[in-house]
Structure formats: C-alpha cells, structure tokens
C-alpha cells in the first residue's frame, strides 16, 4: 500500500473520541479501535500488520519521533502533539499518549497509544514550533532541531513532559 500524498484538508478529532492503536516492538499495527480507523480512512484490514508510520505526516519533525522512541524504549510514557495523515492525504492533529505494553516480567512486548483532540490553544504554539524544527532539520539535520528544542525548554525552565502537558492545559 502506497503512502498517501498530503493535501490541505483538515479533519478534527471529536472531543469525546479516543483513538487507540497498538503495535509490536517494530511499530507494526496489531490493534486499532473504530475511532482510529474512522479518522484514518483506512479499513482495519488495511492497517493491521502495517507500519504505524503509514499515517505519519511529512510535516512532523523527526526530532519529535526520536524523542517519542527514546521515551518508550525506556518504558517511559510520553505525551506529544502529532500531525497524522489520513488515507486521502488529509491531516488531523492529536495529543498522543504513547507507552510500552509490558508482559508479567516487565518486558516490553509492544507499544500502545491513546490519542485525543488537542487543545486548539496548544496548536497555536505547536504548529509554528514544528515549522521551525522542520526548517532546522532541512538545513542542519536532526541535531539542529534537537539543539533548538533543548534550548527552548531550557529557556522556559521546563522538561519536555511539563512543556507538553502545560500546553494541553492552556
């Protein structure tokens, strides 16, 4: 299945919706709930077994996904603002909580994510930030965007977790 081509069509996550997906350790989808299926525009059968990044929008900074993977590989949960892409190339923003699924011995056996509608006031800050991070990644690679993000957080006197959660509460 080919990855969609982005178009300028926005979908909005319903205020009471929770978009849930689970993946194996390599990021292949093993479960997705109906609200997730609905907003992506793919069928459940088309999603199961596919890499989760099939819905990754190209306007997402790579540093955010690196941060996400760094967290979940350490079995730490992370909250992040993510711009995803639907089957038709449209997009939707989510506030995602991603964490490792653990077996009875505490070993990671996969990952799961619960997404909800992001605070629109948070997106007023996140969208220009992500645009800046993307520009830096194009000119200086992921190291440049990482440095910028670290300096921004230091300037604000917060860690990434607090930054993300504070924005959702604006």
NUZANU-237380 format. One line per 5 residues: for each residue y, x, z of C-alpha. Coordinates in nm, 4 decimals, decimal comma. Example, Ala and Ser with C-alpha at 12.3 -4.5 7.8 and 13.67 -1.06 7.14 Angstrom:
-0,4500:1,2300:0,7800; -0,1060:1,3670:0,7140
***
This chain:
0,0000:0,0000:0,0000; 0,3345:0,1460:-0,1050; 0,6152:0,1740:0,1467; 0,8936:-0,0802:0,0786; 1,2242:0,0204:-0,0768
1,5146:-0,0539:0,1603; 1,7510:-0,3367:0,0735; 2,0598:-0,4573:0,2584; 1,9071:-0,7704:0,4103; 1,9026:-0,8046:0,7869
1,6521:-1,0057:0,9873; 1,7195:-1,0930:1,3503; 1,4609:-1,0858:1,6236; 1,4609:-1,4170:1,8095; 1,5999:-1,3957:2,1622
1,2727:-1,5120:2,3175; 1,0399:-1,3113:2,0922; 0,8303:-1,0151:2,1987; 0,6970:-0,8107:1,9093; 0,3784:-0,6344:2,0170
0,1691:-0,3745:1,8414; -0,0953:-0,1262:1,9476; -0,2049:0,1907:1,7730; -0,4732:0,4515:1,8038; -0,3784:0,8071:1,9009
-0,2851:0,8867:1,5398; -0,0459:0,5925:1,5105; -0,2673:0,3577:1,3073; -0,2171:-0,0085:1,3958; -0,5075:-0,1632:1,5886
-0,3348:-0,4838:1,7037; -0,0235:-0,6815:1,6185; 0,0886:-1,0190:1,7515; 0,2187:-1,3094:1,5387; 0,5938:-1,2447:1,6013
0,5454:-0,8830:1,4874; 0,3545:-0,9955:1,1782; 0,6192:-1,2599:1,1001; 0,9207:-1,0285:1,1068; 0,7497:-0,7516:0,9110
0,6480:-0,9878:0,6322; 0,3086:-0,8194:0,6065; -0,0116:-1,0026:0,6848; -0,2143:-0,8946:0,9853; -0,4835:-0,7691:0,7485
-0,2285:-0,5557:0,5632; -0,1093:-0,3994:0,8887; -0,4354:-0,3305:1,0704; -0,5537:0,0256:1,0162; -0,2275:0,1315:0,8523
0,0065:0,3983:0,9939; 0,2732:0,2340:1,2088; 0,5382:0,4248:1,0169; 0,4879:0,1843:0,7246; 0,7724:-0,0107:0,8868
0,9884:0,2951:0,9625; 1,3304:0,2570:0,8091; 1,4661:0,5713:0,6403; 1,7942:0,5266:0,8284; 1,6202:0,6125:1,1565
1,6981:0,9636:1,2799; 1,3870:1,1794:1,3055; 1,5024:1,3103:1,6439; 1,4564:0,9637:1,7971; 1,0929:0,9551:1,6859
1,0385:1,3108:1,8071; 1,1745:1,2082:2,1453; 0,9530:0,8998:2,1438; 0,6384:1,1005:2,0643; 0,7283:1,3679:2,3219
0,7501:1,0977:2,5883; 0,4359:0,9036:2,5076; 0,2198:1,2140:2,4622; 0,3160:1,2953:2,8228; 0,2131:0,9398:2,9204
0,5749:0,8505:2,9950; 0,7207:0,5241:2,8734; 1,0315:0,5230:2,6618; 1,2858:0,2617:2,5620; 1,4556:0,3182:2,2279
1,6622:0,1351:1,9704; 1,4737:0,1278:1,6425; 1,5654:0,0073:1,2973; 1,2483:-0,1109:1,1259; 1,1832:-0,2244:0,7721
1,0156:-0,5438:0,6545; 0,7811:-0,5730:0,3601; 1,0619:-0,6804:0,1275; 1,2768:-0,3802:0,2275; 1,4970:-0,5800:0,4644
1,5558:-0,4461:0,8120; 1,5633:-0,5538:1,1730; 1,6734:-0,3839:1,4936; 1,4640:-0,3837:1,8091; 1,4825:-0,2495:2,1594
1,1373:-0,0986:2,1920; 0,9347:-0,0064:2,4970; 0,6578:0,2328:2,3972; 0,3911:0,3760:2,6249; 0,0414:0,5186:2,6236
-0,2634:0,2972:2,6717; -0,4886:0,4686:2,9259; -0,8589:0,4405:2,9979; -1,0026:0,4187:3,3504; -0,9816:0,8006:3,3838
-0,6159:0,8129:3,2835; -0,6818:0,9489:2,9353; -0,4645:0,8225:2,6520; -0,6657:0,6061:2,4140; -0,3764:0,4726:2,2088
-0,0198:0,3510:2,2336; 0,1459:0,0142:2,2593; 0,4920:-0,1117:2,2004; 0,6697:-0,4261:2,3094; 0,9950:-0,4895:2,1279
1,2658:-0,7408:2,1835; 1,6048:-0,8296:2,0488; 1,8556:-0,5530:2,1203; 2,1866:-0,6188:2,2871; 2,4365:-0,6512:1,9971
2,6953:-0,4588:2,2012; 2,4470:-0,1708:2,2248; 2,4099:-0,1669:1,8467; 2,7864:-0,1200:1,8163; 2,7242:0,2196:1,9776
2,3763:0,2978:1,8419; 2,4490:0,2395:1,4725; 2,7341:0,4955:1,4475; 2,5362:0,7363:1,6683; 2,2319:0,7135:1,4417
2,4525:0,7585:1,1340; 2,5905:1,0789:1,2897; 2,2409:1,2016:1,3792; 2,1212:1,1342:1,0223; 2,4165:1,3238:0,8760
2,3406:1,6176:1,1035; 1,9723:1,6085:1,0097; 2,0577:1,6175:0,6397; 2,2820:1,9225:0,6792; 2,1245:2,1103:0,9707
1,7793:1,9644:1,0253; 1,6427:1,8015:1,3346; 1,7656:2,0878:1,5530; 2,1242:1,9900:1,4718; 2,0718:1,6252:1,5664
1,8829:1,7250:1,8816; 2,1695:1,9502:1,9885; 2,4247:1,6748:1,9264; 2,2225:1,4174:2,1209; 2,1710:1,6582:2,4124
2,5448:1,7375:2,4223; 2,6341:1,3674:2,4114; 2,4032:1,2888:2,7029; 2,5330:1,5870:2,8995; 2,8928:1,4773:2,8357
2,8083:1,1291:2,9631; 2,6209:1,2746:3,2594; 2,3027:1,0749:3,1912; 1,9500:1,1332:3,0722; 1,8213:0,9585:2,7608
1,6445:0,6908:2,9676; 1,9601:0,5931:3,1522; 2,1663:0,6004:2,8321; 1,9258:0,3642:2,6563; 1,8869:0,1248:2,9474
2,2599:0,1175:3,0242; 2,3317:0,0151:2,6648; 2,0877:-0,2729:2,6827; 2,2699:-0,4000:2,9921; 2,6229:-0,3889:2,8430
***
